[in-house]
Amino acid sequence: MGRINVFMRKMLKKIKKLVLCIKQYGTVQGWRYIRRKYQTIDKEYKEWFEFHKIDVEMLDNQKKERFLFEPLISILVPVYNTPTLFLKEMLMSVCSQTYGDWELCVANANPDNRIVEEILESFAIKDDRIKILKLQNNLGIAQNTNAILQMANGDYIGLLDHDDMLAPDALYQVVKELNQENVPEIIYSDEDKITTDSQEHFQPHFKPDFNLDLLRSNNYICHFFVVKKGLIDDIGGFHEQYNGAQDYDLILRCVEKTERISHIPQVLYHWRIHDASTADNPASKIYAYEAGKRAIQEHLNRSGEKGSVENSSDLGFYHVKYELMRTS
């Protein structure tokens, strides 16, 4: 009887989500999203992930390795009522990095949540590289992130969401890239998604090297994004008018200022899906896609490109319609 009740709850949840999707996107697009969302987790990627997963010996060797350039990397994480499991796993994923010259700057936008506060304090007591900023009010994700950007001392800034996880060698691979001859100012990696319980990895995003046209169509860079501190300071940090797509706007403004952009073709970031996340339910943050559309339009304006931005049938993807240029 218990198994039947669990099954019925799961079915009702899926039916509810289907109704919401159809109401939001229309019948055709709603069915299309649901079909893609609930397809069987990619068996081939599961096998690929297990085969390529870094082993203990390699992790130990990375901890011993030294580089000529060993910058301090500040990881920024705005937190607001994060579920206990997600918060702990995010923190542990940073503390488990094989490259040790990092600091984790956390903005807690609701210090009245004692469970979250106690978890953060317990980790900070054990590791003095963890710095906690208690905000009196939840000002918005851009404003909260700017607050911890002010306290960051790193040469480079890495962005991590409060419910996601880094691969244990994420910072090692970033620093390895920073020791190349042409030192990059922007670095991004491949990523995948993880289930709520973090037991399954799926939907890998194997990205191309930097492609401006693609970036104007979708924030394909997304995670893991690392940028030189001086560059992010020069462009004025995060802009609150793009909340929901503040990372997209920041990336667009950063790439306008440098050509030293490196892509690490390794899955270094695990994006967790759950009911409130855009990874699982795009309809949960419609405002974010409108903010992304505005961010692209402003980017075109700054770049001297004449064109207009339209939403596509897939949320988070855009069409840029450029004006035809007259030639004499």
VORO-993067 format. One line per 10 residues: number of its first residue (from 1); for each residue x, y, z of C-alpha. Coordinates in steps of 0.02 Angstrom, whole numbers, plus 50000, padded with zeros to 5 digits. Example, Ala and Ser with C-alpha at 12.3 -4.5 7.8 and 13.67 -1.06 7.14 Angstrom:
BEGIN
1) 50615 49775 50390 | 50684 49947 50357 $
END
This chain:
BEGIN
1) 50000 50000 50000 | 50143 50118 50043 | 50224 50091 49872 | 50059 50129 49786 | 50042 50292 49883 | 50219 50344 49836 | 50184 50302 49653 | 50022 50401 49655 | 50108 50553 49731 | 50242 50548 49597 $
11) 50111 50532 49459 | 50008 50677 49528 | 50165 50783 49537 | 50206 50746 49354 | 50026 50781 49300 | 50028 50947 49394 | 50191 50995 49310 | 50120 50945 49139 | 49967 51055 49165 | 50076 51202 49216 $
21) 50189 51179 49065 | 50043 51170 48944 | 49965 51324 49024 | 50130 51417 49012 | 50195 51361 48841 | 50042 51295 48748 | 50001 51115 48707 | 50140 51077 48582 | 50282 51159 48677 | 50218 51092 48843 $
31) 50222 50912 48782 | 50392 50942 48704 | 50466 51002 48870 | 50390 50861 48972 | 50450 50729 48847 | 50627 50798 48856 | 50621 50817 49046 | 50562 50642 49088 | 50661 50543 48961 | 50768 50404 49033 $
41) 50930 50467 49109 | 51066 50446 48979 | 51146 50278 49011 | 51293 50317 48898 | 51336 50474 48996 | 51324 50380 49161 | 51452 50258 49095 | 51559 50399 49023 | 51554 50493 49189 | 51608 50341 49290 $
51) 51748 50302 49167 | 51817 50480 49169 | 51791 50513 49355 | 51954 50562 49436 | 52022 50430 49556 | 52095 50449 49731 | 52275 50432 49674 | 52257 50571 49546 | 52173 50683 49675 | 52317 50652 49796 $
61) 52444 50694 49661 | 52353 50856 49621 | 52362 50909 49804 | 52552 50891 49799 | 52578 50982 49634 | 52645 51159 49632 | 52625 51293 49498 | 52731 51445 49457 | 52574 51551 49469 | 52463 51505 49616 $
71) 52329 51640 49629 | 52202 51656 49767 | 52030 51614 49697 | 51878 51688 49783 | 51719 51585 49761 | 51561 51688 49783 | 51402 51604 49847 | 51244 51703 49890 | 51137 51597 50008 | 50954 51613 50051 $
81) 50860 51477 50147 | 50959 51340 50061 | 50899 51162 50101 | 51016 51076 50224 | 51076 50937 50107 | 51112 51056 49963 | 51205 51179 50074 | 51315 51048 50155 | 51360 50966 49990 | 51401 51134 49912 $
91) 51516 51177 50057 | 51599 51006 50057 | 51630 51016 49870 | 51732 51175 49898 | 51823 51109 50052 | 51872 50953 49953 | 51963 51049 49815 | 52136 50982 49774 | 52199 51160 49746 | 52205 51243 49916 $
101) 52231 51429 49885 | 52049 51481 49887 | 51926 51575 49994 | 51739 51547 50000 | 51639 51707 50021 | 51459 51673 50073 | 51322 51802 50089 | 51182 51739 50201 | 51028 51841 50159 | 50924 51767 50300 $
111) 51027 51749 50460 | 50864 51718 50555 | 50862 51545 50478 | 50955 51461 50620 | 50983 51296 50530 | 51072 51379 50384 | 51166 51494 50503 | 51228 51349 50610 | 51288 51250 50459 | 51384 51399 50392 $
121) 51461 51437 50561 | 51513 51256 50589 | 51605 51250 50422 | 51685 51422 50451 | 51751 51366 50621 | 51834 51214 50543 | 51907 51309 50394 | 51960 51491 50407 | 51957 51507 50217 | 51767 51518 50232 $
131) 51704 51696 50260 | 51523 51728 50305 | 51434 51894 50278 | 51267 51912 50368 | 51148 52023 50271 | 51004 52104 50363 | 50889 52094 50212 | 50877 51993 50052 | 50916 52133 49930 | 50918 52023 49775 $
141) 51045 51902 49704 | 51147 52034 49612 | 51154 52149 49763 | 51194 52004 49880 | 51334 51945 49766 | 51405 52122 49753 | 51413 52127 49943 | 51529 51976 49949 | 51624 52036 49797 | 51676 52183 49905 $
151) 51753 52066 50035 | 51841 51953 49908 | 52031 51962 49908 | 52063 51841 49765 | 52154 51871 49602 | 52011 51780 49517 | 51826 51762 49556 | 51727 51601 49534 | 51537 51594 49538 | 51447 51451 49625 $
161) 51261 51433 49661 | 51210 51386 49837 | 51132 51219 49786 | 51263 51160 49660 | 51430 51070 49675 | 51606 51085 49606 | 51706 50935 49547 | 51852 50905 49668 | 51980 50958 49538 | 51886 51112 49475 $
171) 52005 51242 49546 | 52158 51136 49505 | 52107 51133 49321 | 52073 51321 49324 | 52245 51360 49397 | 52327 51240 49274 | 52246 51341 49134 | 52305 51504 49215 | 52484 51441 49201 | 52477 51437 49011 $
181) 52582 51562 48912 | 52435 51675 48867 | 52359 51696 49039 | 52169 51703 49020 | 52058 51832 49104 | 51902 51726 49084 | 51890 51537 49104 | 51738 51424 49090 | 51714 51236 49095 | 51591 51102 49042 $
191) 51453 51052 49162 | 51317 50924 49193 | 51161 50907 49299 | 51135 50805 49457 | 50975 50740 49534 | 50907 50810 49697 | 50994 50674 49797 | 51155 50701 49695 | 51162 50516 49650 | 51138 50531 49461 $
201) 51236 50636 49336 | 51150 50673 49170 | 51125 50800 49030 | 51308 50845 49007 | 51345 51010 48923 | 51504 50989 48822 | 51536 51166 48764 | 51630 51240 48617 | 51774 51362 48634 | 51720 51543 48643 $
211) 51584 51584 48518 | 51509 51758 48528 | 51363 51722 48411 | 51314 51572 48516 | 51329 51673 48676 | 51209 51801 48602 | 51084 51660 48578 | 51104 51571 48745 | 51210 51583 48901 | 51304 51427 48852 $
221) 51453 51478 48962 | 51349 51475 49122 | 51447 51365 49245 | 51589 51353 49299 | 51633 51536 49265 | 51795 51612 49331 | 51849 51791 49294 | 51995 51903 49339 | 51951 52012 49489 | 52017 52169 49405 $
231) 51904 52141 49255 | 51747 52115 49358 | 51789 52272 49458 | 51816 52373 49298 | 51642 52332 49232 | 51559 52373 49397 | 51511 52202 49462 | 51333 52139 49450 | 51187 52246 49392 | 51027 52224 49491 $
241) 50911 52267 49346 | 50957 52098 49270 | 50918 51993 49424 | 50879 51817 49368 | 51001 51837 49224 | 51134 51933 49319 | 51268 51806 49273 | 51222 51816 49089 | 51234 52006 49091 | 51400 51998 49185 $
251) 51474 51874 49061 | 51420 51980 48912 | 51500 52135 48987 | 51659 52039 49029 | 51684 51967 48854 | 51667 52142 48782 | 51826 52190 48874 | 51945 52047 48837 | 51989 51917 48706 | 52086 51810 48830 $
261) 51950 51682 48856 | 51987 51498 48890 | 51873 51348 48888 | 51918 51194 48993 | 51838 51044 48906 | 51804 50951 49068 | 51647 50931 49174 | 51695 51033 49327 | 51523 51092 49385 | 51368 50995 49438 $
271) 51205 51091 49424 | 51072 51021 49539 | 50893 51003 49481 | 50744 51020 49597 | 50569 51091 49586 | 50621 51272 49613 | 50772 51271 49497 | 50773 51331 49318 | 50867 51171 49274 | 50714 51068 49321 $
281) 50573 51190 49289 | 50603 51336 49170 | 50433 51408 49211 | 50491 51440 49390 | 50588 51594 49336 | 50506 51670 49182 | 50571 51841 49236 | 50749 51775 49217 | 50725 51744 49031 | 50654 51918 49005 $
291) 50805 51988 49097 | 50919 51885 48983 | 50833 51958 48831 | 50864 52135 48895 | 51045 52093 48937 | 51078 52037 48758 | 50995 52193 48686 | 51101 52307 48794 | 51256 52208 48745 | 51215 52235 48561 $
301) 51190 52420 48592 | 51358 52436 48681 | 51443 52339 48541 | 51373 52451 48405 | 51271 52308 48331 | 51102 52354 48261 | 50978 52217 48295 | 50832 52158 48402 | 50815 52009 48518 | 50669 51889 48520 $
311) 50627 51740 48631 | 50631 51572 48545 | 50512 51427 48576 | 50639 51359 48702 | 50656 51465 48858 | 50832 51530 48882 | 50868 51531 48695 | 50853 51689 48591 | 50851 51746 48411 | 50951 51901 48367 $
321) 50886 51986 48210 | 51023 52097 48142 | 50985 52244 48029 | 51054 52224 47855 | 51203 52335 47823 | 51202 52439 47664 | 51358 52430 47558 | 51405 52561 47431 $
END
